[in-house]
């Protein structure tokens, strides 16, 4: 394709942004009385009923949808899990992390354990999460006294260092080619393949008396990704209601006030980095099992920026917003494949418009507050 159409779209996008900024003062007066939608307050019974109905639809949906749609939904669930993990660091604790994808290389944990020790996915999954959590804990020490832009620069450098290490450690990681031939997860030790890899073994479809179909593995991976996303949501939801969650919010609002309350900012930052990295480790291990191959090209800065954009687009600290934003960012590009070459251009334009009209995100989190009544002058 020639460069003329591409520059044509770039010029039009720039003109649109310029026109929006030029008309912004006039648009403020027009949209002053327009209220943006918010998540309504629901009773506990109605909220639980909606959650149950949503989970029921999510579980039953892959049995009626096509294979490609289920595969896209699996990728969306992975980004939901990663977005919820980064939401702990950025949304709750207020620590700007641009190198979150640097924790995802722990998907190499499963690949290396299988390649060198023959471990299965279920054996390597807890170790991948624990190794990523330990690495997040170690990373937290050099950045304890940093905040804002300085913290973002250090975490960005950390992500690039990890990617370069994976490229240069040829004997361990396979260098730029990575590691291939990673097996898919099993169901209670039974492989979901046409024939068992071990002589005398039994596959899943043989035990269930079903005809072999590759769709079974696609559905199983989706249900497994859904389970991991729900567990991540449940754990993070419980954490923010605990004292550690209140400490994250105190650190985000004012570190000096947090210290004056007797809280240790060092411990709070380390806990946020550790738990966020743990979820990244789980997501990375599952991504390796889904793809069957890992290589350093999956850990570029654009991946960290994409996960950060999910948190910002959905609303920092909003779990519902992160889930909706992860689904939108994953699904919408697949629905508009004819504009795939301009995906990042459209994505940047949407983010600019969001920062102008909706800087708090799609579903901003509602924070409880107390208003002190003011006495009227006599």
Secondary structure, DSSP 8 states (H G I E B T S, - for coil): --HHHHHHHHHHHHHHHHHHHHSHHHHHHHSTT----------HHHHHHHHHHHHHHHHHHTTTS-HHHHHHHHHHHHHHHHHHHHIIIIIIS----S-GGGGGGGHHHHHHIIIII---HHHHHHHHHHHHHHHHHHHHHHTTT--THHHHHHHHHHHHHHHHHHHH-HHHH-GGG-EE------BTTB--SSS-SSTT---HHHHHT----THHHHHHHHHHHHHHHHHHHHHHHHHHTSHHHHHHHHHHH-HHHHHHTT--HHHHHHHHHHHHHHHHHHHHHHHHHHHSEE-GGGG-HHHHHHHHHHHHHH-TT-HHHHHHHHHHHHHHHHHTGGGGGGHHHHHHHHHHHHHHH-TT-TT---------------
